[in-house]
């Protein structure tokens, strides 16, 4: 006589948690499977790829040959005064200088194009 699903359900209704646990372990060992629930949350996150960048910073790396043109471009792109724009350009002597921080990527691209047109090297991070 074959065991039916109904026989298994009746056994499980009358069994203790320890007995059910022993049956689950025996099934796992016999069939080489795991009764652990699959983690569904990990699947979609892996497929999404890297998160979209919402804030970036623009850095002036090199001035180039036309320092005055770069100062004017920094002034125009940032809305700073002439003295403050010159301070940013002069700071490049000590390494990359932040032009604008925590801005939208679109705004950063516009600033980069403006300042690179003056002959400088700009980096967006």
Secondary structure as GFF3:
##gff-version 3
##sequence-region A 1 125
A	DSSP	alpha_helix	5	14	.	.	.	ID=ss1
A	DSSP	alpha_helix	17	31	.	.	.	ID=ss2
A	DSSP	alpha_helix	41	48	.	.	.	ID=ss3
A	DSSP	beta_strand	56	62	.	.	.	ID=ss4
A	DSSP	alpha_helix	67	78	.	.	.	ID=ss5
A	DSSP	alpha_helix	82	91	.	.	.	ID=ss6
A	DSSP	three_ten_helix	92	94	.	.	.	ID=ss7
A	DSSP	beta_strand	97	103	.	.	.	ID=ss8
A	DSSP	alpha_helix	105	117	.	.	.	ID=ss9
A	DSSP	beta_strand	121	124	.	.	.	ID=ss10
###
